[in-house]
Amino acid sequence: GPGSEPGARSWGEEGGMAQQRWVRLSADRPTSTVYVLGTELSLDVSGSAPVGATTFDIWGTAGVNLYIVHNGETLKVPSCVPRWPLEANIEAIITMDTPSIRASSDKVRISYYKDTGKGPMAQALLHLTCVEISLDVDTSRSGTVNRKAKNKRKWMWGPEGKGAILLVNCDKDDHDAKGMDNQDKKVESYADLKDMSLMILTTCGPEDIFDDYQLVLHVSASDHDKVGVFYAKGGKKLSQYKHILGSGKLSYVVEHDGFQEKNFYVEGLAFPDVDFSGLVSFHITLLERPCEGLPDIPIFSDTVVFRMAPWIMTPNTLQPITVYICSVKTNADFVAAVSKLAMKAGCKLIICPEQENRQDRWIQDEMEFGYVQAPQKGFPVVFDSPRDGKLKDFPFKCVLGPDFGYVKREPVNKKTVSSLDSFGNLEVSPPVTAKGKQYPLGRILIGSYFPSCRGNNMVKVVRDFLYAQKVQPPVELYSDWLVVGHVDEFLTFVPASDRKGFRLLLASPATCYKFLKQKEEEGYGDALMFEGVKKTKEISIKKLLSDQTLRKNNSYYQKCIDWNRDILKEELGLDEEDIIDLPQLFTRALPSSKAVAYFPDLVNMLVLGKYVGIPKPFGPVIHDQCCLEEEVRRLLEPLGLSCTFIDDFETYHELLGEIHCGTNVRRKPFSFKWWNVIP
């Protein structure tokens, strides 16, 4: 059509129209309104037309762009059409390009005509003030706030995705504080501010316009307990930061103080969970103040959305940073051996002293290390297990600190907590692809019972929390055939330079029987197991192989492990070549029907890069050499691993745990960013 400029209108949210507002006019008196940059005003042309009018024309000052939409065509005015028919399907649209310097400095006039009359029958006048109002966050996940981003209301996963990220401010940057930073509604330090995400409000326009309008920053009622917002009026001193939104405060009236930009700092209070998707929206709304006694009317709203960063676990394949271990009355040699291994692997060692652990050595069970990450920063976060043994205060008292966060989930009824809630029963696989789906951060593994029997299960609050993090979807295994019932009793992962970058190691009774039978056939039937172990009777290969009850029980335990093997192959997309069976026997722990390791459990190892600390099995000695140790080396050394066997027999094994149960490792985060996952 003549003068048509289809690209000239402001197209807003991807592929959709910009935010549009309907404006009613009057032929009796001028109308005044505010135009917000980036929106459109649609004028009610026929509403203010006098009776008998059939056509109209439209004129505007230089700062206004005028368009007529007629029969599906958009035409820029002025065009070669002098007058337009007053029809139901005709629309007049206004946009503006720059904020006004003075109020009502731009005008639009609509003149109405009767048939062929020369002069107008009536005129409707609109006074316009253009203002800029924009609420901006780091939608592109680059670490800095994006100005004038489109489509800020939507949060999208993946490398092409967008949407800002919030950290749960669950660390303690001030040593003297009682709890976590997000429990205090205060900005305690500049370090505390760095854990928050920046949200910038830009306003531009004539000062006096805000006498008739009000700007309100608000959060949805369902989200107020998930976030806190801080704002420093005027200065940047810590004492000037006031808590303005969240924890019961739903809205904040923005004062107009001549500052065109206001920096708001947002902190997260809650991780995603069964009743919280992790998404939080903030809105800035412009309200028109009508005559006295009537409520304000919203005329413009801008929305931004954040997603709370999930808690992410770190698999054995990631580089270790710190090893944690408990020092108890009898384990000095064990601590020394682990300390030596940690030094070799270039790790820091943290020894939890007796006054902190009160003789509770099971540090793997008390907590799990993970991390949170936003584009601007990240930090480790310890997940405190509901197990609560004597070590229960250690994560909160000694691990929580500056840039070291803390999270806990426990059931209302403590009686429901079982051994399956200890975090030896919470592991994570390395990155995998299964059934065509990629898991670039791996998958969480938890042990539970067979659906058929009344057994133990990880408590609902912990499982719900793990599922809600979304980026490492859990796989449930069957571990309740064991007395202790932890997945780390029959599996682990070790790094490898080939294939998928790792191997899954599984405890295998069948492999062990085959191996011992071979030794007997080679003429070593009299070689003794448990040589040099106090309080444990030595036993020959021949005698062990002839114990029918032990053999029968182990064939059952092998079936339990095979059930898990099949689940792992399917859910982690593994082939047989990705799995190594380590020789291992279990035995029935009377009076229960469940299993414990017959000799120190080889898969319950400490993995520190290529250095692995393995429970010393005290297997049959052949040519002055433990043949089980030799076999494990034969299986693992080709992967580039260096094996150290550590005696944990009396200090851990006899108490139904091993090296992995008695240690804990904080690892480097993934280089892969969780927001690039496509869940």
C-alpha positions as CSV (number, residue, x, y, z in Angstrom):
1,G,0.0,0.0,0.0
2,P,1.0,3.6,-0.4
3,G,3.5,4.8,2.3
4,S,3.4,1.4,4.0
5,E,6.3,0.6,6.3
6,P,5.7,-2.8,7.9
7,G,8.9,-2.8,9.8
8,A,8.4,0.6,11.4
9,R,6.2,-0.4,14.3
10,S,7.7,-1.5,17.5
11,W,7.6,-5.3,17.6
12,G,8.1,-6.5,21.1
13,E,8.1,-10.0,22.6
14,E,9.6,-12.3,20.1
15,G,7.3,-12.5,17.1
16,G,4.5,-11.0,19.1
17,M,3.3,-7.4,19.3
18,A,4.6,-5.0,21.9
19,Q,2.6,-4.4,25.0
20,Q,-0.4,-2.4,23.8
21,R,-2.7,-0.1,25.7
22,W,-6.2,1.1,24.7
23,V,-6.7,4.9,25.1
24,R,-10.1,6.5,25.2
25,L,-10.4,10.1,23.9
26,S,-12.9,12.9,24.2
27,A,-14.0,15.6,21.8
28,D,-15.0,17.8,24.8
29,R,-11.7,18.2,26.5
30,P,-8.0,17.2,26.0
31,T,-6.9,13.8,27.4
32,S,-3.4,13.4,28.9
33,T,-1.5,10.1,29.2
34,V,1.9,8.6,29.6
35,Y,3.5,6.6,26.8
36,V,6.1,4.0,28.0
37,L,9.0,3.5,25.6
38,G,8.7,0.2,23.7
39,T,4.9,-0.1,24.0
40,E,2.0,0.9,21.7
41,L,-1.0,3.0,22.3
42,S,-4.2,2.1,20.4
43,L,-6.5,5.0,20.1
44,D,-10.3,4.6,20.5
45,V,-11.0,6.5,17.3
46,S,-14.7,5.8,17.0
47,G,-15.5,6.1,20.7
48,S,-15.0,9.9,20.6
49,A,-16.5,10.4,17.2
50,P,-19.6,12.7,17.1
51,V,-22.9,11.4,15.8
52,G,-23.0,11.6,12.0
53,A,-19.2,11.7,11.4
54,T,-18.1,9.4,8.6
55,T,-14.3,10.1,8.1
56,F,-11.4,11.3,10.2
57,D,-7.8,12.4,9.8
58,I,-5.0,12.3,12.3
59,W,-2.0,14.6,13.0
60,G,0.8,14.4,15.5
61,T,3.8,16.4,16.6
62,A,7.3,15.5,15.5
63,G,8.0,13.1,18.5
64,V,5.1,10.8,17.6
65,N,4.9,8.0,15.1
66,L,1.4,7.4,13.8
67,Y,0.1,4.3,12.0
68,I,-3.3,3.4,10.7
69,V,-4.2,-0.3,10.6
70,H,-6.8,-0.9,7.9
71,N,-7.9,-4.1,6.2
72,G,-4.8,-5.9,7.6
73,E,-2.4,-3.3,6.3
74,T,-0.3,-1.0,8.4
75,L,0.3,2.5,7.0
76,K,2.5,5.2,8.3
77,V,0.9,8.6,8.6
78,P,1.0,11.0,6.9
79,S,0.4,9.1,3.8
80,C,-1.3,9.9,0.5
81,V,-4.7,9.0,2.0
82,P,-6.1,12.3,3.3
83,R,-9.0,11.0,5.2
84,W,-9.9,7.6,6.7
85,P,-13.3,5.9,6.8
86,L,-14.8,5.6,10.4
87,E,-15.2,1.8,10.3
88,A,-15.1,-0.8,13.1
89,N,-12.0,-2.5,11.7
90,I,-9.8,0.6,11.6
91,E,-7.2,1.3,14.2
92,A,-4.9,4.2,15.0
93,I,-1.6,3.2,16.7
94,I,1.0,5.5,18.3
95,T,4.6,4.9,19.2
96,M,7.4,7.2,20.4
97,D,11.2,6.9,20.3
98,T,12.7,9.1,23.0
99,P,11.7,10.1,26.6
100,S,10.1,13.6,26.8
101,I,12.0,16.5,28.4
102,R,8.8,18.2,29.5
103,A,5.4,16.7,30.4
104,S,2.7,16.8,27.7
105,S,5.2,18.1,25.2
106,D,3.8,16.0,22.3
107,K,0.3,16.0,20.9
108,V,-2.0,14.0,18.7
109,R,-5.2,15.4,17.2
110,I,-8.0,13.5,15.5
111,S,-10.4,15.6,13.4
112,Y,-13.8,14.2,12.5
113,Y,-15.7,15.0,9.2
114,K,-19.2,14.5,7.8
115,D,-19.3,13.1,4.3
116,T,-17.7,15.7,2.1
117,G,-17.7,18.6,4.6
118,K,-14.6,20.9,4.4
119,G,-14.1,21.8,8.0
120,P,-14.0,19.3,10.9
121,M,-17.2,18.6,12.9
122,A,-15.1,18.0,16.1
123,Q,-11.6,17.3,17.3
124,A,-10.2,15.1,20.0
125,L,-6.8,16.1,21.5
126,L,-4.3,13.8,23.3
127,H,-1.3,15.2,25.3
128,L,1.6,12.7,25.5
129,T,4.5,12.3,27.8
130,C,7.1,9.7,26.9
131,V,8.9,7.9,29.8
132,E,11.3,5.0,29.9
133,I,10.7,2.3,32.4
134,S,12.6,-0.9,32.3
135,L,13.4,-3.6,34.8
136,D,16.6,-5.5,33.7
137,V,18.5,-8.6,34.8
138,D,21.2,-10.8,33.4
139,T,18.9,-12.6,30.9
140,S,21.8,-13.7,28.7
141,R,23.6,-15.4,31.6
142,S,26.8,-13.5,30.8
143,G,27.5,-12.1,34.3
144,T,26.3,-8.6,33.5
145,V,22.8,-7.1,33.3
146,N,21.3,-6.9,29.8
147,R,19.6,-3.7,28.8
148,K,16.4,-3.7,26.9
149,A,16.3,-7.4,26.5
150,K,13.2,-8.8,24.8
151,N,11.0,-11.6,26.3
152,K,12.1,-11.2,29.9
153,R,9.1,-13.0,31.3
154,K,10.1,-16.4,30.0
155,W,12.9,-18.6,31.4
156,M,14.4,-21.1,28.9
157,W,16.8,-24.0,29.4
158,G,19.7,-24.8,27.1
159,P,22.6,-23.1,25.3
160,E,20.1,-21.0,23.3
161,G,18.0,-20.3,26.4
162,K,17.7,-17.2,28.4
163,G,16.6,-16.0,31.8
164,A,18.4,-14.8,34.9
165,I,19.8,-16.9,37.8
166,L,19.6,-16.5,41.6
167,L,21.8,-18.1,44.2
168,V,20.3,-19.3,47.5
169,N,22.4,-17.1,49.8
170,C,23.0,-20.0,52.2
171,D,26.6,-19.3,53.1
172,K,27.9,-17.3,56.1
173,D,30.2,-14.5,55.0
174,D,30.4,-13.0,58.5
175,H,32.1,-15.4,61.0
176,D,30.2,-13.9,63.9
177,A,26.8,-14.4,62.4
178,K,24.5,-17.0,64.0
179,G,23.2,-18.6,60.9
180,M,23.1,-18.3,57.1
181,D,23.2,-14.9,55.3
182,N,19.7,-15.3,54.0
183,Q,18.2,-15.6,57.5
184,D,19.0,-12.1,58.6
185,K,17.3,-9.5,56.2
186,K,20.5,-7.5,56.4
187,V,23.5,-7.0,54.1
188,E,26.3,-7.9,56.4
189,S,29.2,-7.4,54.1
190,Y,30.2,-6.5,50.6
191,A,31.0,-10.2,50.2
192,D,27.3,-10.9,51.1
193,L,26.2,-8.6,48.2
194,K,28.3,-10.6,45.8
195,D,26.1,-13.6,46.4
196,M,23.1,-11.7,45.2
197,S,21.9,-11.0,41.7
198,L,21.6,-7.5,40.4
199,M,18.3,-6.1,39.1
200,I,18.4,-2.6,37.6
201,L,15.4,-0.3,37.3
202,T,15.8,2.4,34.7
203,T,13.4,5.3,34.7
204,C,13.7,8.3,32.4
205,G,11.3,11.2,31.8
206,P,10.2,14.5,33.2
207,E,10.4,14.7,37.1
208,D,6.9,16.2,37.6
209,I,5.1,13.3,35.8
210,F,5.5,11.2,38.9
211,D,3.1,13.5,40.8
212,D,0.3,11.8,39.0
213,Y,1.8,8.3,38.7
214,Q,3.4,5.8,41.0
215,L,6.0,3.1,40.4
216,V,5.7,-0.1,42.4
217,L,8.1,-3.0,42.5
218,H,6.4,-6.2,43.5
219,V,6.8,-9.9,43.8
220,S,4.1,-12.6,43.4
221,A,2.4,-13.5,46.7
222,S,3.5,-17.2,46.2
223,D,7.2,-16.2,46.0
224,H,7.6,-13.8,48.9
225,D,9.2,-16.4,51.1
226,K,11.6,-17.5,48.4
227,V,13.5,-14.2,47.9
228,G,14.8,-11.1,49.6
229,V,15.5,-7.8,47.8
230,F,17.8,-5.0,49.1
231,Y,18.1,-1.4,48.0
232,A,20.5,1.3,49.1
233,K,19.0,4.7,48.9
234,G,21.4,7.4,48.0
235,G,24.7,5.8,49.0
236,K,26.6,2.6,48.9
237,K,27.3,2.2,52.6
238,L,26.3,-1.2,54.0
239,S,24.1,0.4,56.6
240,Q,22.1,2.1,53.8
241,Y,21.0,-1.2,52.3
242,K,17.4,-1.8,53.4
243,H,15.4,-5.0,53.0
244,I,12.5,-3.9,50.8
245,L,10.8,-7.1,49.4
246,G,10.3,-10.7,50.5
247,S,9.5,-12.4,53.8
248,G,6.0,-10.8,54.0
249,K,6.8,-7.6,52.0
250,L,5.0,-8.0,48.7
251,S,5.5,-4.5,47.2
252,Y,7.7,-1.5,47.4
253,V,6.9,2.0,46.1
254,V,9.9,3.4,44.2
255,E,10.7,6.9,45.2
256,H,11.5,9.3,42.5
257,D,14.7,10.9,43.6
258,G,16.3,12.1,40.4
259,F,18.3,8.9,40.0
260,Q,17.6,7.3,36.6
261,E,19.0,4.0,37.6
262,K,18.3,2.0,40.8
263,N,20.3,-1.1,41.7
264,F,18.3,-3.8,43.6
265,Y,20.1,-6.8,45.0
266,V,18.2,-10.1,45.0
267,E,19.0,-13.1,47.2
268,G,17.5,-16.5,47.1
269,L,16.0,-18.0,50.3
270,A,14.9,-21.5,49.1
271,F,16.1,-24.2,46.8
272,P,13.7,-25.7,44.3
273,D,11.6,-28.3,46.0
274,V,8.4,-30.4,45.7
275,D,6.3,-27.2,46.2
276,F,8.6,-24.7,44.4
277,S,9.6,-24.8,40.8
278,G,12.5,-22.6,41.4
279,L,11.1,-19.7,39.3
280,V,10.5,-16.3,40.8
281,S,9.1,-13.2,39.0
282,F,9.4,-9.6,39.8
283,H,7.2,-6.9,38.3
284,I,7.5,-3.1,38.0
285,T,4.1,-1.5,37.5
286,L,3.3,2.1,36.6
287,L,0.0,3.2,38.4
288,E,-2.1,6.2,37.4
289,R,-3.5,8.1,40.4
290,P,-7.1,9.0,39.7
291,C,-9.1,11.6,41.6
292,E,-9.1,11.4,45.4
293,G,-10.5,8.3,47.1
294,L,-10.2,5.9,44.2
295,P,-7.5,3.2,43.9
296,D,-4.7,3.5,41.5
297,I,-5.0,2.0,38.0
298,P,-2.1,0.0,36.4
299,I,-1.2,1.3,33.0
300,F,2.1,-0.5,32.3
301,S,4.0,-3.5,33.8
302,D,7.4,-5.0,33.1
303,T,8.3,-8.5,34.4
304,V,11.6,-10.3,34.9
305,V,12.0,-13.9,35.9
306,F,14.8,-15.6,37.8
307,R,15.5,-19.3,38.3
308,M,17.0,-20.5,41.6
309,A,20.3,-22.3,41.0
310,P,19.9,-25.9,41.9
311,W,22.1,-27.9,44.3
312,I,24.5,-29.9,42.1
313,M,26.5,-33.1,43.2
314,T,30.0,-33.8,42.0
315,P,31.0,-37.3,40.7
316,N,34.3,-39.1,41.4
317,T,35.6,-38.1,38.0
318,L,35.8,-34.5,39.0
319,Q,39.1,-33.2,40.5
320,P,39.3,-33.5,44.3
321,I,40.0,-30.4,46.4
322,T,39.6,-31.4,50.0
323,V,39.4,-34.7,51.8
324,Y,37.5,-34.8,55.2
325,I,38.2,-37.5,57.8
326,C,37.4,-38.0,61.5
327,S,40.1,-38.7,64.0
328,V,38.8,-41.1,66.6
329,K,40.4,-43.1,69.5
330,T,41.8,-46.0,67.4
331,N,42.3,-44.8,63.9
332,A,45.6,-42.9,63.9
333,D,47.2,-45.2,61.3
334,F,44.2,-45.0,59.0
335,V,44.2,-41.2,59.2
336,A,48.0,-41.2,58.4
337,A,47.5,-43.5,55.4
338,V,44.6,-41.3,54.0
339,S,46.6,-38.2,54.7
340,K,49.5,-39.6,52.6
341,L,47.2,-40.5,49.8
342,A,45.6,-37.0,49.8
343,M,49.0,-35.4,49.7
344,K,49.9,-37.5,46.7
345,A,46.7,-36.4,44.9
346,G,47.4,-32.7,45.8
347,C,44.4,-32.4,48.1
348,K,44.0,-30.5,51.3
349,L,43.1,-32.8,54.3
350,I,40.6,-31.6,56.9
351,I,40.6,-33.7,60.1
352,C,37.5,-33.5,62.2
353,P,38.7,-33.8,65.8
354,E,37.2,-35.9,68.5
355,Q,35.5,-33.1,70.3
356,E,33.6,-32.4,67.1
357,N,32.9,-36.0,66.0
358,R,32.3,-37.5,69.5
359,Q,33.6,-40.8,68.2
360,D,31.3,-40.8,65.2
361,R,33.6,-41.7,62.3
362,W,31.1,-42.0,59.5
363,I,31.6,-38.6,57.8
364,Q,30.4,-39.8,54.4
365,D,27.0,-40.5,55.9
366,E,26.6,-37.2,57.7
367,M,26.8,-34.9,54.6
368,E,27.2,-34.6,50.9
369,F,29.2,-31.9,49.1
370,G,27.7,-30.1,46.1
371,Y,27.7,-26.6,44.8
372,V,25.5,-23.8,43.4
373,Q,26.5,-21.6,40.4
374,A,25.3,-18.4,38.8
375,P,27.1,-16.6,35.8
376,Q,28.7,-14.1,38.2
377,K,29.8,-16.6,40.9
378,G,29.3,-19.9,42.5
379,F,30.3,-21.6,45.8
380,P,30.2,-25.1,47.4
381,V,27.2,-26.1,49.5
382,V,27.1,-28.9,52.0
383,F,23.8,-31.0,52.2
384,D,23.4,-32.1,55.8
385,S,21.8,-35.6,56.1
386,P,18.9,-36.3,58.4
387,R,20.9,-39.1,59.8
388,D,22.1,-36.9,62.7
389,G,24.6,-39.2,64.5
390,K,27.1,-37.7,66.9
391,L,28.6,-35.7,64.0
392,K,25.3,-33.9,63.4
393,D,26.5,-30.4,64.3
394,F,29.7,-30.6,62.2
395,P,28.3,-29.4,58.8
396,F,26.6,-26.4,60.4
397,K,29.3,-25.5,62.9
398,C,32.4,-26.3,60.9
399,V,31.6,-26.4,57.2
400,L,29.2,-23.5,56.7
401,G,31.2,-20.3,56.3
402,P,32.3,-17.6,53.9
403,D,31.3,-18.8,50.4
404,F,30.5,-22.2,51.8
405,G,26.7,-22.8,51.9
406,Y,24.6,-25.2,53.9
407,V,21.2,-26.9,53.2
408,K,19.3,-29.5,55.2
409,R,16.1,-31.5,54.8
410,E,14.6,-33.5,57.6
411,P,11.2,-35.1,58.2
412,V,8.8,-33.8,60.8
413,N,8.8,-37.3,62.4
414,K,12.5,-38.2,63.2
415,K,11.4,-41.9,63.7
416,T,11.0,-42.3,60.0
417,V,14.8,-41.8,59.4
418,S,16.6,-45.0,58.6
419,S,20.1,-46.1,57.5
420,L,19.0,-45.4,53.9
421,D,19.0,-41.7,54.7
422,S,22.7,-41.6,55.3
423,F,24.6,-40.1,52.4
424,G,26.7,-43.2,51.7
425,N,23.4,-44.0,50.0
426,L,23.6,-40.9,47.8
427,E,26.0,-40.9,44.9
428,V,26.1,-39.4,41.4
429,S,27.3,-40.8,38.1
430,P,29.6,-39.0,35.7
431,P,28.1,-37.4,32.6
432,V,26.2,-40.0,30.5
433,T,23.8,-40.3,27.5
434,A,21.0,-42.8,27.9
435,K,18.1,-43.6,25.6
436,G,19.0,-40.6,23.4
437,K,19.0,-38.1,26.3
438,Q,22.1,-36.3,27.5
439,Y,22.9,-36.0,31.2
440,P,25.9,-33.6,31.1
441,L,26.0,-33.4,34.9
442,G,25.4,-37.1,35.4
443,R,22.5,-38.7,37.4
444,I,22.0,-39.0,41.1
445,L,21.9,-42.6,42.4
446,I,20.0,-43.5,45.6
447,G,19.3,-46.8,47.1
448,S,15.8,-47.9,48.2
449,Y,13.9,-51.2,48.7
450,F,12.3,-53.5,46.3
451,P,8.8,-52.3,45.4
452,S,7.4,-55.6,46.6
453,C,8.6,-55.7,50.2
454,R,8.1,-53.5,53.2
455,G,11.6,-52.3,53.5
456,N,13.4,-49.0,54.0
457,N,13.3,-46.0,51.8
458,M,15.1,-42.7,51.7
459,V,12.8,-40.2,53.5
460,K,10.4,-38.3,51.3
461,V,11.7,-34.8,52.1
462,V,15.2,-35.8,50.9
463,R,14.0,-37.6,47.8
464,D,11.6,-34.7,46.9
465,F,14.5,-32.3,47.2
466,L,16.8,-34.3,45.0
467,Y,14.2,-34.8,42.3
468,A,13.3,-31.1,42.4
469,Q,16.9,-30.0,41.4
470,K,16.1,-31.3,37.9
471,V,19.6,-31.2,36.4
472,Q,20.8,-34.6,37.7
473,P,17.6,-36.7,37.5
474,P,17.8,-39.5,40.1
475,V,18.0,-43.2,39.4
476,E,16.6,-45.5,42.2
477,L,18.6,-48.6,42.9
478,Y,17.8,-51.6,45.2
479,S,20.1,-51.5,48.2
480,D,17.9,-52.9,51.0
481,W,19.4,-56.4,50.6
482,L,22.4,-55.0,52.7
483,V,22.3,-54.6,56.5
484,V,23.5,-51.0,56.1
485,G,21.8,-50.6,52.7
486,H,24.0,-48.0,51.0
487,V,24.7,-47.9,47.2
488,D,28.4,-47.3,48.0
489,E,28.7,-50.8,49.3
490,F,28.3,-52.4,45.8
491,L,29.3,-49.7,43.3
492,T,31.7,-46.8,42.6
493,F,33.0,-44.9,39.6
494,V,36.6,-44.3,38.6
495,P,38.0,-42.0,36.0
496,A,39.4,-43.5,32.8
497,S,41.0,-41.8,29.8
498,D,39.1,-43.8,27.2
499,R,35.5,-44.6,26.3
500,K,33.0,-42.5,28.3
501,G,35.7,-41.1,30.6
502,F,35.0,-43.5,33.5
503,R,34.3,-47.1,34.5
504,L,31.5,-48.3,36.8
505,L,33.0,-50.8,39.3
506,L,30.6,-53.3,40.8
507,A,31.1,-55.7,43.6
508,S,30.8,-59.3,42.2
509,P,30.5,-62.5,44.2
510,A,30.4,-64.6,41.0
511,T,33.7,-63.0,39.8
512,C,35.2,-63.7,43.2
513,Y,34.2,-67.4,43.2
514,K,35.6,-67.8,39.7
515,F,38.9,-66.2,40.7
516,L,39.3,-68.3,43.9
517,K,38.4,-71.5,42.0
518,Q,41.1,-70.7,39.5
519,K,43.6,-70.3,42.3
520,E,42.6,-73.6,43.8
521,E,43.0,-75.3,40.4
522,E,46.5,-73.7,40.1
523,G,47.3,-75.6,43.4
524,Y,46.9,-72.8,45.9
525,G,43.9,-74.3,47.8
526,D,45.7,-74.1,51.1
527,A,46.5,-70.3,50.8
528,L,45.1,-68.5,53.8
529,M,42.7,-65.5,54.0
530,F,42.7,-63.0,56.9
531,E,46.4,-63.6,57.7
532,G,47.5,-61.3,60.5
533,V,44.1,-60.0,61.4
534,K,43.3,-60.0,65.1
535,K,40.1,-61.8,66.3
536,T,39.4,-63.2,62.8
537,K,40.1,-66.8,62.0
538,E,42.2,-67.6,59.0
539,I,40.5,-69.7,56.3
540,S,41.9,-71.5,53.3
541,I,40.6,-71.1,49.7
542,K,39.6,-74.8,49.8
543,K,37.6,-74.4,53.0
544,L,35.9,-71.2,51.8
545,L,34.9,-72.8,48.5
546,S,33.3,-75.8,50.3
547,D,31.1,-73.6,52.4
548,Q,27.7,-74.3,50.7
549,T,25.7,-71.8,52.8
550,L,28.1,-69.0,52.0
551,R,28.0,-69.9,48.3
552,K,24.2,-70.1,48.2
553,N,23.8,-66.7,49.9
554,N,26.3,-65.1,47.5
555,S,24.5,-66.4,44.5
556,Y,21.4,-64.5,45.9
557,Y,23.5,-61.4,46.6
558,Q,24.8,-61.6,43.0
559,K,21.2,-61.5,41.7
560,C,20.6,-58.4,43.8
561,I,23.6,-56.7,42.3
562,D,22.6,-57.9,38.7
563,W,19.2,-56.3,39.1
564,N,21.0,-53.0,39.8
565,R,23.5,-53.7,37.0
566,D,20.6,-53.9,34.5
567,I,19.0,-50.6,35.9
568,L,22.4,-48.8,35.6
569,K,23.0,-50.1,32.1
570,E,19.6,-48.8,31.0
571,E,19.4,-45.5,32.9
572,L,23.1,-44.5,32.4
573,G,23.4,-45.9,28.9
574,L,26.3,-48.2,29.8
575,D,27.7,-51.2,27.8
576,E,29.5,-54.2,29.3
577,E,32.8,-52.6,28.4
578,D,32.0,-49.7,30.7
579,I,31.7,-52.0,33.7
580,I,34.4,-53.8,35.7
581,D,33.5,-56.5,38.2
582,L,35.6,-56.5,41.3
583,P,35.9,-59.8,43.2
584,Q,33.8,-59.5,46.4
585,L,32.0,-61.8,48.8
586,F,29.2,-60.9,51.2
587,T,27.9,-62.9,54.2
588,R,24.6,-63.0,56.0
589,A,24.6,-61.0,59.2
590,L,22.6,-63.1,61.6
591,P,20.0,-62.8,63.0
592,S,18.9,-60.6,60.0
593,S,18.5,-62.0,56.5
594,K,20.7,-59.2,55.1
595,A,24.2,-58.9,53.9
596,V,27.5,-57.4,55.1
597,A,30.9,-57.6,53.3
598,Y,32.7,-60.9,54.1
599,F,36.1,-59.3,53.6
600,P,36.8,-55.6,53.4
601,D,34.6,-54.2,50.6
602,L,36.8,-53.3,47.7
603,V,34.4,-51.0,45.8
604,N,34.0,-48.8,49.0
605,M,37.1,-46.9,47.9
606,L,38.3,-43.3,48.1
607,V,38.8,-41.9,44.5
608,L,41.2,-38.9,44.3
609,G,41.9,-38.4,40.6
610,K,44.1,-41.3,39.5
611,Y,44.9,-42.1,43.1
612,V,42.6,-44.6,44.7
613,G,42.6,-45.7,48.3
614,I,41.1,-49.2,48.5
615,P,40.3,-51.3,51.7
616,K,43.0,-53.9,52.2
617,P,41.1,-57.1,51.6
618,F,43.5,-59.5,53.5
619,G,42.9,-62.1,50.7
620,P,44.7,-65.4,50.3
621,V,48.5,-64.9,50.3
622,I,50.3,-66.5,47.4
623,H,54.1,-66.0,47.0
624,D,54.0,-63.4,49.8
625,Q,51.4,-61.4,47.9
626,C,47.7,-61.0,48.6
627,C,46.1,-62.4,45.4
628,L,43.0,-60.2,45.7
629,E,45.2,-57.0,45.7
630,E,47.1,-58.3,42.7
631,E,43.8,-59.0,40.9
632,V,42.4,-55.5,41.6
633,R,45.7,-53.9,40.4
634,R,45.5,-56.0,37.2
635,L,41.9,-54.7,36.6
636,L,42.5,-51.0,37.5
637,E,46.1,-50.2,36.6
638,P,45.5,-50.4,32.8
639,L,43.1,-47.4,33.3
640,G,46.0,-45.3,34.6
641,L,45.0,-45.7,38.2
642,S,47.4,-45.9,41.1
643,C,46.1,-48.3,43.8
644,T,46.9,-47.9,47.5
645,F,45.5,-50.6,49.9
646,I,44.7,-49.2,53.3
647,D,44.0,-51.4,56.4
648,D,40.6,-50.4,57.7
649,F,39.7,-53.9,59.1
650,E,39.3,-53.2,62.8
651,T,38.6,-49.5,62.6
652,Y,35.9,-49.5,59.9
653,H,35.2,-52.9,58.4
654,E,34.2,-54.6,61.6
655,L,31.9,-51.7,62.3
656,L,30.2,-52.4,58.9
657,G,31.8,-49.7,56.8
658,E,35.0,-49.0,54.9
659,I,37.2,-46.2,53.5
660,H,34.5,-44.4,51.5
661,C,32.1,-44.5,54.5
662,G,34.8,-42.9,56.7
663,T,35.9,-40.1,54.3
664,N,34.3,-37.3,52.3
665,V,35.5,-35.3,49.4
666,R,34.8,-31.8,48.1
667,R,35.4,-31.6,44.4
668,K,35.7,-28.9,41.7
669,P,32.4,-28.0,40.0
670,F,31.7,-29.1,36.5
671,S,32.9,-26.7,33.8
672,F,29.6,-27.4,32.1
673,K,27.0,-24.8,33.2
674,W,23.8,-26.3,34.6
675,W,21.6,-23.8,32.7
676,N,22.7,-25.3,29.4
677,V,21.1,-28.6,30.4
678,I,17.9,-29.5,28.6
679,P,15.9,-31.3,31.3
